[in-house]
Amino acid sequence: MADEHLQTAVIHAGQSPEPVTGAVMPPVFQTSTYAQEWPAKHTGYEYARGDNPTRQALQRCVAALESAEHGIAFGSGLGATSTILQALPANAKVVGGDDLYGGTYRLFERIYRKRGMDFSYADFSQADPAEVIAEGTHLVWLETPTNPLLKVADVAAIAARCRAVGATLAVDNTFATPIFQRPIELGAHLVVHSTTKYLNGHSDVVGGIVLTSEPEWAEQLTFLQNASGAVPGPWDSWLTLRGVKTLAIRMAKHQENAQRIVAWLADHDEVERLHYPMWESDPGYALAKKQMSGFGGMISFVLRGDLARAERLVASTKLFTLAESLGGVESLIELPASMTHASVPPEQRAALGIDDGLIRLSVGIEHVGDLVADLQQAMDVSVRG
Ligand SMILES: *Cc1c(COP(=O)(O)O)cnc(C)c1O
């Protein structure tokens, strides 16, 4: 993204008026196939698994936001991740973060391990990259900030180690978004998004995308997008493209609201621990300041007391909806131990620091006064019992 501000690029990058009608918004090209003038003489579009102009516009737009040359879109975030794994040798060595998105962990352990891949895990917020990324590693899979503890890892240092040993660094940038963090500028080879979350932003589409400037990866992933087939449809591509137009103003508002709520939680007697990387007392703050320009609406905190108390709180909010997922305009609340991270064994959750009382918020863009009032009344209910 060399010459435009992100606030401009979210609206214009990769898009120009449609040449036939002048339509300002790229149309939904709802077609599975394209007419050919003569056998194998066509416009460049043959069959919609291979390519679709609506999908193209989305791919070009998000690539520009992530300072990447190429975007390759998929039907879900996990479809994107799985396609990256398909490009690796069958016995590839992969090193992942220790509190990865649960579905990514399941994909690694229950599907690709069976096919011969080797997975190990490290706390990249603490570990020395040289110690955990051995020679012979093919892929490093990094989330920063992580989910749900929002731990921060040094992307540039990990990228340097990956380049030294010939490993590919993939960064899942779903939480930070390119508005606040651009891993390719820090040396990563691949950036992955669940566009289901902030990029689309309206909780009405499931989608994924990979961004890269590495020619070999772009070629492999474009081949696999068609050959393996986990593509997004034109409607979902269009909705996501529309969602991205407001990404910059949404993220600014998510951040503003989250900062207010973090300040309120930090002062609250019932809060035992608080996680938000762009908060001065957070252990990840210095690093977050160095490699990010802000952070959005994800907050997690541990409520004093037992699981029952935390359950009462998350069940008592009226504006915050009790639901998995994140990154939409509406505020959500959830209990990782019982919901998003229930598939992680209890001993492992304890080792990771995912306490029973850990509550995760995805702060939306409502009026923050209403959000704080809602949390306060739910807090009161949970304390009263
Ligand atoms: C949701 C999510 C995914 C998976 O994406 P889907 O679109 O649900 O397949 C991957 N990584 C992170 C950080 C997520 O939040």
The ligand as an SDF file (V2000), in Angstrom:
LIG
                    3D

 15 15  0  0  0  0  0  0  0  0999 V2000
  -12.6740  -17.4310   13.1430 C   0  0  0  0  0  0  0  0  0  0  0  0
  -11.2100  -17.5400   13.0740 C   0  0  0  0  0  0  0  0  0  0  0  0
  -10.5840  -18.4340   12.1860 C   0  0  0  0  0  0  0  0  0  0  0  0
  -11.3650  -19.3950   11.3190 C   0  0  0  0  0  0  0  0  0  0  0  0
  -12.0960  -18.7340   10.3460 O   0  0  0  0  0  0  0  0  0  0  0  0
  -13.5020  -19.2500    9.7550 P   0  0  0  0  0  0  0  0  0  0  0  0
  -13.8730  -18.1580    8.8240 O   0  0  0  0  0  0  0  0  0  0  0  0
  -14.4350  -19.4160   10.9080 O   0  0  0  0  0  0  0  0  0  0  0  0
  -13.2290  -20.5480    9.0750 O   0  0  0  0  0  0  0  0  0  0  0  0
   -9.2060  -18.4380   12.1510 C   0  0  0  0  0  0  0  0  0  0  0  0
   -8.4610  -17.6350   12.9370 N   0  0  0  0  0  0  0  0  0  0  0  0
   -9.0290  -16.7680   13.8130 C   0  0  0  0  0  0  0  0  0  0  0  0
   -8.1550  -15.9110   14.6580 C   0  0  0  0  0  0  0  0  0  0  0  0
  -10.4130  -16.6940   13.9160 C   0  0  0  0  0  0  0  0  0  0  0  0
  -10.9550  -15.8470   14.7930 O   0  0  0  0  0  0  0  0  0  0  0  0
  1  2  1  0
  2  3  1  0
  2 14  2  0
  3  4  1  0
  3 10  2  0
  4  5  1  0
  5  6  1  0
  6  7  2  0
  6  8  1  0
  6  9  1  0
 10 11  1  0
 11 12  2  0
 12 13  1  0
 12 14  1  0
 14 15  1  0
M  END
$$$$
